Amino acid sequence: MYIKNLKLKNFRNYADETLSFTDGLNVLFGRNAQGKTNCAEAVFYLCTGVSPRSRRDKQLIRHGCEYAEIFATAEGRYGETELYAKISESGREVRLNGTKITKNADILGNVYGIFFSPHELRLIQDGPDERRRFLNVSISQLSKPYYVALTRYNKILEQRNNLLKDRDTALVYDTLPVWDEQFAKYAAQVAYRRAEFTAGIAPIAEKIHAHLTDGAETLKVRLDKRYAGDEKQLEQRFAAEFEENRDRDIRLGFTASGPHRDDLDITVNGEDAKSFASQGQTRTAALSLKLAEVEIFKDVSGEYPVLILDDVMSELDLPRRKKLVGYTGGLQTILTCTHAERVLYGKVANKIKIEGGKIKSEG
C-alpha cells in the first residue's frame, strides 16, 4: 500500500501544491520550518482522521483562509483509493472514492499509516495517556470494532463520572447498575483487544530493538494489567469490579478503575524506561515500537503501511541511521530531513525539495 500523490490547499503553510510519491523511499528535504512536517502530517491525517501534532483540526487551516483541503490517491492490493478531507471552522467533510463518510470509524482501515517523530519520545517519557493513545491509534486502524467499543466506553465513562458527582446518592446507587452493564461490556472489548495487540507487538519490538542496539540492550513491553480470558470472561470480571468499587467511586466522585487507567510497562535491560532510560535508549525504544507496528500492520492487513519518519535522523547516531534506512526496503517511507544526501547512504530515493510551502524540485 502506498500514497501515489498528495494535494494540499490552504493546509498549514501550503497555498496550493501537489506532491508525487513512489512506492519506495521518499525524502522531503529543505531547511527547517519550510513545510516538510506539514506534508507528513497531512498523509497521516488522511490515514487516521487525526493529526499527530494537533488536537484541534482548525489549527490545520492556513492563516487567513476559511478552509483547508487534502487530497490523495493511494494504491493497494485491492486497487486505487481516493481520499479527501475538507476542514473548516465549523467542522470537516471526508470523502472516500467520492462518497461522503459520516462516521469517524469509516475513515480507518482504508490506508494504513504509522507516524514517528522526535515528539514520539513522549510514548516512553510521559504519562500513561501517551501510551494509551499509542494503543488506541494503532488498534483502531486495524479494528473498527475496537474503535467503536472505545468510543462508546469513553462516552459511558463521561456520563458515569458526571453521575458520580451528583449529590443525590440514592439516585446514583439506583442508576449506576444500569450504566455498568454496558460499561463492563465495552471495557471487556477494549481490554481484550489491547491485550491481544500488546502480546503481538512485544516480541517484535524486542527483536527490532536487539538489532538496532547490536544485542547490547533488551526491551520488554507488557500491559501493566493482566487481562486473561475471552471477552465474555472479561465482561464478568469488569462487572464484578465495578460493583465492588461502587462505594469508592461514589466517595471519590470518579471512576477509579477500568481500561481508561491502563498503561504499558516498558523496560530496557530490566529498568523502567520512563525513569531510568537515557535519551539514546528512549529514542531506540520508541523507534523499536514504531517499527514493530509496521510488522503488526503487515501481519493483520496483508499490506505494509505507509511509514512516516519526521526528522528522526537527527536524533539517531550513525549506525542506527544506517539500520533504519536499510529497514525501509519493501514499503513506502516518507522521510523528512534537512539534507537528503546525508541520510541516504547510497540508497535510491525520490527526493523532493520544499521551500516556504512550495515544491522546488523533484526527482
Secondary structure by P-SEA (a helix, b strand, c coil): ccccbbbbcccccccbbbbbbcccbbbbcccccccaaaaaaaaaaaacccccccccccccccccccbbbbbbcccccccbbbbbbbbccccbbbbcccccccccccccccbbbbbbcccccccccccaaaaaaaaaaaaaaacaaaaaaaaaaaaaaaaaaaaaaccaaaaaaacaaaaaaaaaaaaaaaaaaaaaaaaaaaaaaaaaaaaaacccbbbbbbbcccccccaaaaaaaaaaaaaaaaaaaaaaccccccccccccccccccccccccccaaaaaaaaaaaaaaaaaaaaaacccccbbbbccccccccaaaaaaaaaacccbbbbbbcccccccccccccbbbbbccccccccc
